[in-house]
Amino acid sequence: MKKILFAATLALSLLSCRENKPKNKPVIENAVDNAESSISSIAKSGYSRGGNLVESIYDELLKNDKALQDLDKRITDINSETNTVINEYTSIIDKSENYYHDAKNLTGSITDSIAKKEIEKEIQNSADKYNIKNQNIKDLIKKTKANQSAIYNQYTVFKIRKTLPEIEKYQNAHPLKTDHLDQFINKQNKLLEELKKLK
């Protein structure tokens, strides 16, 4: 009786240990697999940045590289600062240009043709003076925007170059062989031959 009771207790304890045993998840050792995991969990949560694998792999590289994190922060900061600096100037320029536009539109309501021509000339003279006075500022704004675009382009090139070795590492870790495809095609062909013989 004791032996039966002992055996039953042992069996129950083994079963309970097996049920509580944590399931081992496969270890993901490269940025590509980690990036794919991130994309899939993001997609399940309903949020996605477009699922760009280059960006996702780069984000994985960022996690463990202080120098990359610093570069990314500086680029993000300079982009934000560029927009702030440009907005300071363009808001003033835009307000002036909007004024001249509205003033010209308002002259349409003037019925006295002589007064209308005089005021249109005054508006145009003022607008021309303002444009000449601020041409250098406009040129510098264009240069600032061109630099912003160049920084974005160069950083994109850098990200692609930085992630190319990761995708190549992934490809080498997952070599493609024809075995399974060959076997499957044979299976398809057999079914196809069988179907051809059916009448």
CNS distance restraints for C-alpha pairs under 8 A (distance, minus, plus):
assign (resid   1 and name CA) (resid   5 and name CA) 6.21 0.50 0.50
assign (resid   2 and name CA) (resid   6 and name CA) 5.99 0.50 0.50
assign (resid   3 and name CA) (resid   7 and name CA) 6.05 0.50 0.50
assign (resid   4 and name CA) (resid   8 and name CA) 6.11 0.50 0.50
assign (resid   5 and name CA) (resid   9 and name CA) 6.15 0.50 0.50
assign (resid   6 and name CA) (resid  10 and name CA) 6.07 0.50 0.50
assign (resid   7 and name CA) (resid  11 and name CA) 6.10 0.50 0.50
assign (resid   8 and name CA) (resid  12 and name CA) 6.16 0.50 0.50
assign (resid   9 and name CA) (resid  13 and name CA) 6.14 0.50 0.50
assign (resid  10 and name CA) (resid  14 and name CA) 6.17 0.50 0.50
assign (resid  11 and name CA) (resid  15 and name CA) 6.19 0.50 0.50
assign (resid  12 and name CA) (resid  16 and name CA) 6.13 0.50 0.50
assign (resid  13 and name CA) (resid  17 and name CA) 6.11 0.50 0.50
assign (resid  14 and name CA) (resid  18 and name CA) 6.18 0.50 0.50
assign (resid  15 and name CA) (resid  19 and name CA) 6.29 0.50 0.50
assign (resid  16 and name CA) (resid  20 and name CA) 6.27 0.50 0.50
assign (resid  17 and name CA) (resid  21 and name CA) 6.03 0.50 0.50
assign (resid  28 and name CA) (resid  33 and name CA) 6.16 0.50 0.50
assign (resid  28 and name CA) (resid  34 and name CA) 6.32 0.50 0.50
assign (resid  29 and name CA) (resid  33 and name CA) 7.36 0.50 0.50
assign (resid  29 and name CA) (resid  34 and name CA) 7.57 0.50 0.50
assign (resid  30 and name CA) (resid  34 and name CA) 6.30 0.50 0.50
assign (resid  30 and name CA) (resid 166 and name CA) 7.42 0.50 0.50
assign (resid  30 and name CA) (resid 169 and name CA) 7.97 0.50 0.50
assign (resid  30 and name CA) (resid 170 and name CA) 7.09 0.50 0.50
assign (resid  31 and name CA) (resid  35 and name CA) 5.81 0.50 0.50
assign (resid  31 and name CA) (resid  57 and name CA) 5.53 0.50 0.50
assign (resid  31 and name CA) (resid  58 and name CA) 7.99 0.50 0.50
assign (resid  31 and name CA) (resid  60 and name CA) 5.59 0.50 0.50
assign (resid  31 and name CA) (resid  61 and name CA) 6.57 0.50 0.50
assign (resid  31 and name CA) (resid 166 and name CA) 6.51 0.50 0.50
assign (resid  32 and name CA) (resid  36 and name CA) 6.15 0.50 0.50
assign (resid  32 and name CA) (resid  53 and name CA) 7.99 0.50 0.50
assign (resid  32 and name CA) (resid  57 and name CA) 5.62 0.50 0.50
assign (resid  32 and name CA) (resid 166 and name CA) 6.50 0.50 0.50
assign (resid  32 and name CA) (resid 167 and name CA) 6.36 0.50 0.50
assign (resid  32 and name CA) (resid 170 and name CA) 6.45 0.50 0.50
assign (resid  33 and name CA) (resid  37 and name CA) 6.18 0.50 0.50
assign (resid  33 and name CA) (resid 170 and name CA) 7.81 0.50 0.50
assign (resid  34 and name CA) (resid  38 and name CA) 6.20 0.50 0.50
assign (resid  34 and name CA) (resid  57 and name CA) 7.60 0.50 0.50
assign (resid  34 and name CA) (resid  60 and name CA) 6.88 0.50 0.50
assign (resid  35 and name CA) (resid  39 and name CA) 6.14 0.50 0.50
assign (resid  35 and name CA) (resid  53 and name CA) 6.96 0.50 0.50
assign (resid  35 and name CA) (resid  56 and name CA) 5.07 0.50 0.50
assign (resid  35 and name CA) (resid  57 and name CA) 5.06 0.50 0.50
assign (resid  35 and name CA) (resid  59 and name CA) 7.72 0.50 0.50
assign (resid  35 and name CA) (resid  60 and name CA) 6.24 0.50 0.50
assign (resid  36 and name CA) (resid  40 and name CA) 6.08 0.50 0.50
assign (resid  36 and name CA) (resid  53 and name CA) 7.42 0.50 0.50
assign (resid  36 and name CA) (resid  56 and name CA) 7.64 0.50 0.50
assign (resid  37 and name CA) (resid  41 and name CA) 6.14 0.50 0.50
assign (resid  38 and name CA) (resid  42 and name CA) 5.98 0.50 0.50
assign (resid  38 and name CA) (resid  56 and name CA) 7.50 0.50 0.50
assign (resid  39 and name CA) (resid  43 and name CA) 5.97 0.50 0.50
assign (resid  39 and name CA) (resid  48 and name CA) 7.31 0.50 0.50
assign (resid  39 and name CA) (resid  51 and name CA) 6.02 0.50 0.50
assign (resid  39 and name CA) (resid  56 and name CA) 7.23 0.50 0.50
assign (resid  40 and name CA) (resid  44 and name CA) 6.18 0.50 0.50
assign (resid  41 and name CA) (resid  45 and name CA) 6.27 0.50 0.50
assign (resid  42 and name CA) (resid  46 and name CA) 6.45 0.50 0.50
assign (resid  42 and name CA) (resid  47 and name CA) 5.45 0.50 0.50
assign (resid  42 and name CA) (resid  48 and name CA) 5.81 0.50 0.50
assign (resid  43 and name CA) (resid  47 and name CA) 5.66 0.50 0.50
assign (resid  43 and name CA) (resid  48 and name CA) 5.68 0.50 0.50
assign (resid  51 and name CA) (resid  56 and name CA) 7.47 0.50 0.50
assign (resid  52 and name CA) (resid  56 and name CA) 6.23 0.50 0.50
assign (resid  53 and name CA) (resid  57 and name CA) 5.94 0.50 0.50
assign (resid  54 and name CA) (resid  58 and name CA) 6.10 0.50 0.50
assign (resid  54 and name CA) (resid 159 and name CA) 7.31 0.50 0.50
assign (resid  54 and name CA) (resid 160 and name CA) 6.52 0.50 0.50
assign (resid  54 and name CA) (resid 163 and name CA) 6.56 0.50 0.50
assign (resid  55 and name CA) (resid  59 and name CA) 6.06 0.50 0.50
assign (resid  55 and name CA) (resid 159 and name CA) 7.58 0.50 0.50
assign (resid  56 and name CA) (resid  60 and name CA) 6.38 0.50 0.50
assign (resid  57 and name CA) (resid  61 and name CA) 6.40 0.50 0.50
assign (resid  57 and name CA) (resid 163 and name CA) 6.46 0.50 0.50
assign (resid  57 and name CA) (resid 166 and name CA) 7.79 0.50 0.50
assign (resid  58 and name CA) (resid  62 and name CA) 6.15 0.50 0.50
assign (resid  58 and name CA) (resid 159 and name CA) 6.41 0.50 0.50
assign (resid  58 and name CA) (resid 162 and name CA) 7.46 0.50 0.50
assign (resid  58 and name CA) (resid 163 and name CA) 6.19 0.50 0.50
assign (resid  59 and name CA) (resid  63 and name CA) 6.51 0.50 0.50
assign (resid  60 and name CA) (resid  64 and name CA) 7.61 0.50 0.50
assign (resid  61 and name CA) (resid  65 and name CA) 6.45 0.50 0.50
assign (resid  61 and name CA) (resid  68 and name CA) 7.94 0.50 0.50
assign (resid  62 and name CA) (resid  66 and name CA) 7.36 0.50 0.50
assign (resid  62 and name CA) (resid  68 and name CA) 5.68 0.50 0.50
assign (resid  62 and name CA) (resid  69 and name CA) 5.61 0.50 0.50
assign (resid  63 and name CA) (resid  69 and name CA) 7.57 0.50 0.50
assign (resid  65 and name CA) (resid  69 and name CA) 6.27 0.50 0.50
assign (resid  66 and name CA) (resid  70 and name CA) 6.14 0.50 0.50
assign (resid  67 and name CA) (resid  71 and name CA) 6.24 0.50 0.50
assign (resid  68 and name CA) (resid  72 and name CA) 6.01 0.50 0.50
assign (resid  69 and name CA) (resid  73 and name CA) 6.10 0.50 0.50
assign (resid  70 and name CA) (resid  74 and name CA) 6.20 0.50 0.50
assign (resid  71 and name CA) (resid  75 and name CA) 6.20 0.50 0.50
assign (resid  72 and name CA) (resid  76 and name CA) 6.10 0.50 0.50
assign (resid  73 and name CA) (resid  77 and name CA) 5.95 0.50 0.50
assign (resid  74 and name CA) (resid  78 and name CA) 6.02 0.50 0.50
assign (resid  75 and name CA) (resid  79 and name CA) 6.10 0.50 0.50
assign (resid  75 and name CA) (resid 151 and name CA) 7.84 0.50 0.50
assign (resid  76 and name CA) (resid  80 and name CA) 6.25 0.50 0.50
assign (resid  77 and name CA) (resid  81 and name CA) 6.01 0.50 0.50
assign (resid  78 and name CA) (resid  82 and name CA) 5.87 0.50 0.50
assign (resid  79 and name CA) (resid  83 and name CA) 6.41 0.50 0.50
assign (resid  79 and name CA) (resid 148 and name CA) 6.70 0.50 0.50
assign (resid  80 and name CA) (resid  84 and name CA) 6.38 0.50 0.50
assign (resid  81 and name CA) (resid  85 and name CA) 6.10 0.50 0.50
assign (resid  82 and name CA) (resid  86 and name CA) 6.06 0.50 0.50
assign (resid  82 and name CA) (resid 144 and name CA) 7.29 0.50 0.50
assign (resid  82 and name CA) (resid 145 and name CA) 7.90 0.50 0.50
assign (resid  82 and name CA) (resid 148 and name CA) 7.22 0.50 0.50
assign (resid  83 and name CA) (resid  87 and name CA) 5.98 0.50 0.50
assign (resid  84 and name CA) (resid  88 and name CA) 6.34 0.50 0.50
assign (resid  85 and name CA) (resid  89 and name CA) 6.93 0.50 0.50
assign (resid  86 and name CA) (resid  90 and name CA) 6.05 0.50 0.50
assign (resid  86 and name CA) (resid 141 and name CA) 6.42 0.50 0.50
assign (resid  86 and name CA) (resid 144 and name CA) 7.77 0.50 0.50
assign (resid  87 and name CA) (resid  91 and name CA) 5.70 0.50 0.50
assign (resid  88 and name CA) (resid  92 and name CA) 7.05 0.50 0.50
assign (resid  89 and name CA) (resid  93 and name CA) 6.33 0.50 0.50
assign (resid  90 and name CA) (resid  94 and name CA) 5.63 0.50 0.50
assign (resid  91 and name CA) (resid  95 and name CA) 6.10 0.50 0.50
assign (resid  92 and name CA) (resid  96 and name CA) 6.39 0.50 0.50
assign (resid  93 and name CA) (resid  97 and name CA) 6.18 0.50 0.50
assign (resid  94 and name CA) (resid  98 and name CA) 5.92 0.50 0.50
assign (resid  95 and name CA) (resid  99 and name CA) 6.14 0.50 0.50
assign (resid  96 and name CA) (resid 100 and name CA) 6.45 0.50 0.50
assign (resid  97 and name CA) (resid 101 and name CA) 6.18 0.50 0.50
assign (resid  97 and name CA) (resid 127 and name CA) 7.76 0.50 0.50
assign (resid  98 and name CA) (resid 102 and name CA) 6.05 0.50 0.50
assign (resid  99 and name CA) (resid 103 and name CA) 6.01 0.50 0.50
assign (resid 100 and name CA) (resid 104 and name CA) 6.14 0.50 0.50
assign (resid 100 and name CA) (resid 123 and name CA) 6.69 0.50 0.50
assign (resid 100 and name CA) (resid 124 and name CA) 7.99 0.50 0.50
assign (resid 100 and name CA) (resid 127 and name CA) 6.63 0.50 0.50
assign (resid 101 and name CA) (resid 105 and name CA) 6.30 0.50 0.50
assign (resid 102 and name CA) (resid 106 and name CA) 6.07 0.50 0.50
assign (resid 103 and name CA) (resid 107 and name CA) 6.43 0.50 0.50
assign (resid 103 and name CA) (resid 123 and name CA) 7.28 0.50 0.50
assign (resid 104 and name CA) (resid 108 and name CA) 7.24 0.50 0.50
assign (resid 104 and name CA) (resid 120 and name CA) 6.65 0.50 0.50
assign (resid 104 and name CA) (resid 123 and name CA) 7.26 0.50 0.50
assign (resid 106 and name CA) (resid 110 and name CA) 7.60 0.50 0.50
assign (resid 107 and name CA) (resid 116 and name CA) 6.18 0.50 0.50
assign (resid 107 and name CA) (resid 119 and name CA) 7.59 0.50 0.50
assign (resid 107 and name CA) (resid 120 and name CA) 7.01 0.50 0.50
assign (resid 110 and name CA) (resid 115 and name CA) 7.65 0.50 0.50
assign (resid 110 and name CA) (resid 116 and name CA) 5.84 0.50 0.50
assign (resid 111 and name CA) (resid 116 and name CA) 7.29 0.50 0.50
assign (resid 112 and name CA) (resid 116 and name CA) 5.99 0.50 0.50
assign (resid 113 and name CA) (resid 117 and name CA) 6.17 0.50 0.50
assign (resid 114 and name CA) (resid 118 and name CA) 6.28 0.50 0.50
assign (resid 115 and name CA) (resid 119 and name CA) 6.19 0.50 0.50
assign (resid 116 and name CA) (resid 120 and name CA) 6.10 0.50 0.50
assign (resid 117 and name CA) (resid 121 and name CA) 6.16 0.50 0.50
assign (resid 118 and name CA) (resid 122 and name CA) 6.34 0.50 0.50
assign (resid 119 and name CA) (resid 123 and name CA) 6.10 0.50 0.50
assign (resid 120 and name CA) (resid 124 and name CA) 6.16 0.50 0.50
assign (resid 121 and name CA) (resid 125 and name CA) 6.10 0.50 0.50
assign (resid 122 and name CA) (resid 126 and name CA) 6.17 0.50 0.50
assign (resid 123 and name CA) (resid 127 and name CA) 6.15 0.50 0.50
assign (resid 124 and name CA) (resid 128 and name CA) 6.02 0.50 0.50
assign (resid 125 and name CA) (resid 129 and name CA) 6.18 0.50 0.50
assign (resid 126 and name CA) (resid 130 and name CA) 6.20 0.50 0.50
assign (resid 127 and name CA) (resid 131 and name CA) 6.15 0.50 0.50
assign (resid 128 and name CA) (resid 132 and name CA) 6.17 0.50 0.50
assign (resid 129 and name CA) (resid 133 and name CA) 6.01 0.50 0.50
assign (resid 130 and name CA) (resid 134 and name CA) 6.14 0.50 0.50
assign (resid 131 and name CA) (resid 135 and name CA) 5.71 0.50 0.50
assign (resid 134 and name CA) (resid 138 and name CA) 6.34 0.50 0.50
assign (resid 135 and name CA) (resid 139 and name CA) 6.20 0.50 0.50
assign (resid 136 and name CA) (resid 140 and name CA) 6.21 0.50 0.50
assign (resid 137 and name CA) (resid 141 and name CA) 6.18 0.50 0.50
assign (resid 138 and name CA) (resid 142 and name CA) 6.27 0.50 0.50
assign (resid 139 and name CA) (resid 143 and name CA) 6.28 0.50 0.50
assign (resid 140 and name CA) (resid 144 and name CA) 6.08 0.50 0.50
assign (resid 141 and name CA) (resid 145 and name CA) 6.20 0.50 0.50
assign (resid 142 and name CA) (resid 146 and name CA) 6.09 0.50 0.50
assign (resid 143 and name CA) (resid 147 and name CA) 6.10 0.50 0.50
assign (resid 144 and name CA) (resid 148 and name CA) 6.19 0.50 0.50
assign (resid 145 and name CA) (resid 149 and name CA) 6.22 0.50 0.50
assign (resid 146 and name CA) (resid 150 and name CA) 6.14 0.50 0.50
assign (resid 147 and name CA) (resid 151 and name CA) 6.08 0.50 0.50
assign (resid 148 and name CA) (resid 152 and name CA) 6.29 0.50 0.50
assign (resid 149 and name CA) (resid 153 and name CA) 6.15 0.50 0.50
assign (resid 150 and name CA) (resid 154 and name CA) 6.06 0.50 0.50
assign (resid 151 and name CA) (resid 155 and name CA) 6.02 0.50 0.50
assign (resid 152 and name CA) (resid 156 and name CA) 6.12 0.50 0.50
assign (resid 153 and name CA) (resid 157 and name CA) 6.28 0.50 0.50
assign (resid 154 and name CA) (resid 158 and name CA) 6.12 0.50 0.50
assign (resid 155 and name CA) (resid 159 and name CA) 6.12 0.50 0.50
assign (resid 156 and name CA) (resid 160 and name CA) 6.30 0.50 0.50
assign (resid 157 and name CA) (resid 161 and name CA) 6.19 0.50 0.50
assign (resid 158 and name CA) (resid 162 and name CA) 5.95 0.50 0.50
assign (resid 159 and name CA) (resid 163 and name CA) 6.10 0.50 0.50
assign (resid 160 and name CA) (resid 164 and name CA) 6.00 0.50 0.50
assign (resid 161 and name CA) (resid 165 and name CA) 7.60 0.50 0.50
assign (resid 162 and name CA) (resid 166 and name CA) 7.73 0.50 0.50
assign (resid 163 and name CA) (resid 167 and name CA) 6.53 0.50 0.50
assign (resid 164 and name CA) (resid 168 and name CA) 6.27 0.50 0.50
assign (resid 165 and name CA) (resid 169 and name CA) 5.99 0.50 0.50
assign (resid 166 and name CA) (resid 170 and name CA) 6.16 0.50 0.50
assign (resid 167 and name CA) (resid 171 and name CA) 6.12 0.50 0.50
assign (resid 168 and name CA) (resid 172 and name CA) 6.19 0.50 0.50
assign (resid 169 and name CA) (resid 173 and name CA) 6.18 0.50 0.50
assign (resid 170 and name CA) (resid 174 and name CA) 6.19 0.50 0.50
assign (resid 171 and name CA) (resid 175 and name CA) 6.08 0.50 0.50
assign (resid 178 and name CA) (resid 182 and name CA) 5.89 0.50 0.50
assign (resid 179 and name CA) (resid 183 and name CA) 6.23 0.50 0.50
assign (resid 180 and name CA) (resid 184 and name CA) 6.09 0.50 0.50
assign (resid 181 and name CA) (resid 185 and name CA) 6.03 0.50 0.50
assign (resid 182 and name CA) (resid 186 and name CA) 6.23 0.50 0.50
assign (resid 183 and name CA) (resid 187 and name CA) 6.30 0.50 0.50
assign (resid 184 and name CA) (resid 188 and name CA) 6.22 0.50 0.50
assign (resid 185 and name CA) (resid 189 and name CA) 6.01 0.50 0.50
assign (resid 186 and name CA) (resid 190 and name CA) 6.16 0.50 0.50
assign (resid 187 and name CA) (resid 191 and name CA) 6.44 0.50 0.50
assign (resid 188 and name CA) (resid 192 and name CA) 6.06 0.50 0.50
assign (resid 189 and name CA) (resid 193 and name CA) 6.06 0.50 0.50
assign (resid 190 and name CA) (resid 194 and name CA) 6.14 0.50 0.50
assign (resid 191 and name CA) (resid 195 and name CA) 6.12 0.50 0.50
assign (resid 192 and name CA) (resid 196 and name CA) 6.23 0.50 0.50
assign (resid 193 and name CA) (resid 197 and name CA) 6.44 0.50 0.50
assign (resid 194 and name CA) (resid 198 and name CA) 6.56 0.50 0.50
